[in-house]
Amino acid sequence: MPRPLIGITTYVEESTRYGVWDLPTSLVPSGYYELVQAAGGAAVLLPPDEPAAAEEVLSRVDGLIVAGGPDVDPVHYGAVRDPRTGAPATVRDHWELALIAAALDAGTPLLGICRGMQALNVALGGTLIQHIDGHVDTPGATSWHPVRPVPGTRYASLVPEEAQVPTYHHQAVDRLGRGLIVSAHAVDGTVEAIELPDRWVVGVQWHPERDKDTRVMASLIEAAARAPLPVPVA
């Protein structure tokens, strides 16, 4: 039986140097697809496309991961830009918000990671805190801190204990989007995981691809294996 195919959204960089080349590049850190593979899935990268193509693309995969990356533009949640918010990633914002909407419509299992969790919240009408302190210790280096599961949630059923997680973010969920519930907090009260209780849709604020714990990813793969087979697009 083929492994469930998990689509992973990509970072988009205007200039990336590799070998003798310095070119615009769509990429993800290898930890993303390695964690999918370690959890029993197969991975495919989903570079930006026209938002209208999201439904077609989602029809070809069994599950979706919205990867980490730059801040979601506050225009998408009706806020004035804080000076500490990063530059807009317009193409990526429109593509990933369209993918999330298509996944929710189709019932495709979805995992949002860091930025991906924030984009999920925004796609469902929620808002973000544009800057918090204490979740990035050193620029370019992952920090670790504990997160506490909320009893009775899907996340708590997968990781019932307080767990140390790799983290790197300066924004956080503020008002929850429609239907979402909080499923983990940091010690300082920051929302660290969210989910829809009636389907496999989970967001985590940390970076599981920088860890060895496959429990959340394995659950995504299991849900993707149970999902209806993708319908080929003519």
N, C-alpha and C positions, 0 to 999 in steps of 0.2 A: 504494500500500500504506500503511495507516495506521501512524503512528509507534507504537512500543511505549509503553504507558501505565505510568508509574512512580508508585506511591503513595508519598507522603512523610508521615511522622508529624509531628504538630504540637506546638508549645509550648502550654501552657495557663496563662493568666494571669487571676487573679481581678479585676484592675483594669487596663484599658488605655484610655488617653485618645486619642481621635481626633475631630477636629472639636469638636462640642459634647457628645460622648458620653464616658462613662467607664463601661465595661461589662466583664463577664467575656468573654474572647476566646480563641479557638483560632487560632493563627497560626504562620507560619514567616518568617524573613527571606527576602527576595526572591531572594537568591543561590542558594538551593536549587533553586527551579524554573527559574531562569535558566540554571544549569549543566546541568540536565537538558535543557532546550530547546537549548542550545548544542551539546550532545553528540548531538542527533538524536532525543530522546524528547519525549513529552508528559507533563505532570505533573498529578497530582490530589492534593489534600490529604486526609489521613486523620485527622480528629479522633477523640478517644477514643470508644469504644463499649463495650458489654458484651464482656468477653473471649470469651464464647461465640460472638460474631459474627465473630471473627477469620477463621475459615475461609471464611465467606461473602464477606467483604470481599476477602480475598486472591484469591478465584476471579475477581474482576473486574479485576485488574491483571496486568501482565506482569512487573513487578519491584517491589521494595520498598526504600525508603531509611528507615532509622531515624535520625532527626535528632538533633542535639546538644541540650543542655539541662541540667537539674538532675541532681544526684547520684542514682544508683540507691540505693534504700533498702537498707542492709546486712542487713536481715532476710532479703532474698532470697538472700544467700549465707552466712547463718549467722554473721554477725559482730556484735560489739558496736559500737554507733555511736560513732565518734570525734567529739569536740566540734567539730571543723572540718568535718565532713560537713554538707551542706546539709539543709534541712527536707525531709521526705518529699514525693514527688510521687506519691501512692498510686494515683490513677486512671490516670495516665500509665504508671506501672510495670506495673500489671496488664495494661493494654491492649497495651503494646509487647511485653512478654514473651509474651503470647498470640499476637500477630502473628508474632513471630520463630519460635515453635514451629510455627505453621501454615505459614509459609514454608519451614521446614526439612522439614516433612512433605510438602509439595507440590512441593518442588524449585524454588521460586520464587527467581530470582536476588535477592540481598540485599546491600545495602551499609549498614554501620553507621558513622555519623560521630560521633566524640567520645563523648558519652554512648551513642550507638547501638552503638559498638564495645564499650563496657563492658557494655551490656545483652546483647549477643550472647554475650559471654564468660560472664556470669552465667546466661543461659538454658541454656547447655550445662554448667552445674555448676562454673564457674570462680569465682574470687574476685578482689577488688580491693584495691589499696593505697589507703587512704582519704585520704591526703594526701602529696603530694610538693611540693618547692619547685623553682623554676627554670623553670616552663612557663607562668607568668603574670607578666609584668613590671609591668603597670599594670592595675588593675581597669577593665573596660570597654573595653580596647584589645587588639587582636590582637598577639601576639608572633610572631616568625619564628625558626625554627632548622632545622638540617639533619637529615634522616633518611637512614639507610643501608639499602638493600634487602638482603634475605637471598637470596643466589644460589639459583636453582632454584625460587623461589616464583612464584606468579601475579603478585604485585605487582612483583617484579623483572623479569618479562617485559614489564610495561607501562611501568615507570619504572626502567630499569637503572642510572641514575646516582644519586649522592647528590643530594638535592633539598632546596631551602629550602621549608618549608611554613608556613602560618599556623596558629598553635596558641593554645589558651586552655583549659587544664585543670589541675586540682590533684589528680586521682586517676588511677590507672593500673592496668593488668592486673597481677595477682599470679600466682596459679595458673591455668594455662590450662584452659579448658573442654574437654570431650570432643571429641577429633578435631582440635582447632584446632592450628595451627602458627604460629609467629612469622614474619612476612615483612618487618618493618622495625624498626630500633631508632633511638633518638636517640643522640647522642654519649655521653650519660651512662648509656646502657644501658637506658633506659626503653623498654618495648615500645610501638612506634608503629603497627604494623599486624599484623593476624592474619587467618588465612583457613582455610577447609576445603579441603584439597587435591583433593578428588574432585568438587567442584561450585563454581558461582560464588557463593561466600559470602565476603565480605571486610569487615573492619573497619579503619578508619583513625582514629587518635587525633587527627588534626588536622582542619582545616575547609576542605576543597577548595572549598566554595561561596564562600569568600573569596579565591579565586585564579582564574587564567585557564586553568590546566592541565586539559584535559578528558580526559586519557588514561584514568584510572580510570573516570570516569563513562561515557565512550564504550564501554568494555569491558562495563560493566553493561548499557548499552542494547543492545549486540550480543547479549549473552547473553539478554536479555529478548525480543529479536526471534526467537531460536531456540527459546524455550520454547514448550510447547504452548499453544494459544490458551485464554484463560480460558473456563470453562464457565458460561454464564448460569444464574443461580439463579432458579428459578420462584417 
